[in-house]
């Protein structure tokens, strides 16, 4: 099967549909991209991941026909299309016809077991009901304030809460209208009843009168609600008691039971149609760790789709390997991203940064301990209901062995254990592999050290995790460990431990301080051996900051003394600008200066709004002074006021701008080196939309802003026209900050990759020997296949190489030499021969 040369991620949404995608296809093909990698396209809410219908392509994007036309446009240029799919969860909304059917028909619905719902929950209030935790207050108060009310529409009777609507059981029309019903039971389908209702007359008057009576009478209303197969509640109730599995802790995303054959078949009808009609050439599977049995799912998917290539969104911890038995081409590249980023962080500056950070925030920080504490925070604040369900499942599985344990004590043990896992999840099925056993043992040992009084409960958990007879508990436990890791690590710790923000990335280990070249080379060799076609990402729609924002902050690792000097100068200069004493605190202030450095583009423009939005998101995710569930408006306003005050100070901004300009000069060349390595290292280079220019974006939604493709296409044409003119290249080097130089490098490298594809897809990987004063500044390796050989030479740590001049030539590198495996060579970037 054909292997992609390079992939490019497009985010579909309100500002970018299939027609827009068709317009940019030609530009991307000319750039050297041969595979478009699209965000989810099925009918959904705003995010694209809150799927409403897995069969229908979003009409706002252009529908199925629009997607097909876009795919046909790609085929004209012999390009491939990779589709992101979401098998783990759907939207818990009336618009989701599966949910609507369940709420109307209860256990008579053919979709009754399509979702991960415990219909036999231990709470009597949730027996044969699904919790609907969407109210902003208690159900009783919502009724008193007339925020919830029964209504009647085309789908029948429903209870409405603002924009949300939950259909009542079909027989509710009989319960509402009672003995006054003018129709027989057989005539009471919602559609038939509504068609008569619209005509007015006796039925309309009766329905309106009955509904009004119910909405005024608390007893009648709640009596009707008790007869439904859902239970409306305050959204906070889900934290303590819930009977369905959510995507992480998001109440309106309900997880599917895709491990069931009938559910898998139903949910994949749309993607199967796309594959059958040749619209897609492969898929990217979102959140593989949320599935009950990932291996079973992937085997089923491969069987369904035939030969299309499959990538999985798999977050790997430091040193973790992806399961070799998975029938996939690889993952979406967070492992590569962190390895690549790590070699541009100067590891020898670790002690300096530990000291600078601890001194500024006035305390020592242990990222490993913080990771445990933040995971535990997530469980205790948001997932106690889930842990209670696991405890009760264990009790039901281990009846004789759990007589002396309460659900509460087991829940505490599960909370501790799940917070100790060093990886997102294990994949034990009928058997526990040596890999999974190692991680489970590590977590158990850590939990025992942290909570020795729970030894008996942890012993029981150990037996359950390794027992062949306790498979259901083990499988469910594994599903939740990934959610705890994601929320505790990605969405909490990474906004708390701020030593160097460029290292705070999805799949990273903030305890590390960069990587050695030998570590990176070892990673690349392993990639050639096991996952040669995995994606090489440097930015995604979920990364915490853009690749060049990250590169800019990495420069700080090269100049720790200067960074400390600037940090203290700004801190002293800005102390009087805090309108609220202690706001921001030292840690948040340290965070702020780095965040500003990472994305400042030389003018305030939209910088102030972008940063203000980011500040609110970051401190809410940190969950220290404020949070999404309970915002502290006073602290948030105080922080924003501080930010606005410092950017209004010309003394600060003059000094800040000069420093940004200084580190940006070095960062731009680091970014070029990283781009070249990404394209030539083992794996398939993946580009996130817009990153062919320098990208200083922040986390979502900042990284999903509209991309100016017209400007990029015009620049590419200019590059193609002037590519053989030496004066043009010199002009690009004189103005590296405008983005053209990065586009030029990517274009040339992708052309070389396409021309010599066998070298990159089948070739080996070998680090090359470097000598001389700056040998530690050179990343250098060869890719060789049969008689052909390609060498990548990429400098790093430019602050020591060049202050104000271009980092080129012997005047900069002195006696630094690369031992090449050949005598004559051609520079495929500049066209020069040696």
Secondary structure, DSSP 4 states (H G I P E B T S, - for coil): -PPPSEEEEE--BTTB-HHHHHHHHHHHHHHT--EEEEPP-EEESSSSSSEEEEEEE-GGGTHHHHHHHHHHHHHHTT-EEEEEE--SEEE-STTSHHHHHHHHHGGGSTTTTSB-B-TB-SSGGGBT-EEEEEESS-HHHHHHTT-EEEEEETTEEEEEETTEEEEPPTTHHHHHHGGG--S-GGG--HHHHHHHHHT-SHHHHHHHHHHHHHHH-HHHHHHHHHTSSEEEEETTHHHH--SB-EETTEEEEEEB-TTSHHHHHHHTHHHHHHHHTTS-SEEEES-GGGSS-HHHHHHHHHHHHTT-EEEE--PPPTT----TTS-SSEE-SHHHHHHHHHTTS-GGGHHHHHHHHHHHHTS---HHHHHHHHHHHHHHHH-HHHHHHHHHHHHHHSTTTTTT--HHHHHHHHHHHHHT-SSS----SSS--HHHHHHHHHHHHHHHHH-GGGHHHHHHHHHHHH-GGGHHHHHHHHHHHHHHHIIIIITTGGGT--S-GGG--TT--TTS----HHHHHHHHHHHHHH-TTSEE-S--TTSSB-HHHHHHHHGGGG-HHHHHHHHHHHHHHHGGG-SBTTBS-HHHHHHHHHHHHHH--SS-TTHHHHHHHHHHHHHHHHTSS--SSS--HHHHHHHHHHHHHHHT-HHHHHHHHHHHHHHHHHHHHHHHHHHHHHHHSSSEEEEETTTTS----BSTTGGGSPP-HHHHHHHHHHHHHHTT-HHHHHHHHHTGGGSHHHHHHHHHHHHHHHHTHHHHHH---EE--EESTTGGGEEEEEEEETTEEEEEEEE--TTTT-SSS-S-SHHHHTT-EE--SSS--B-TTT--B-
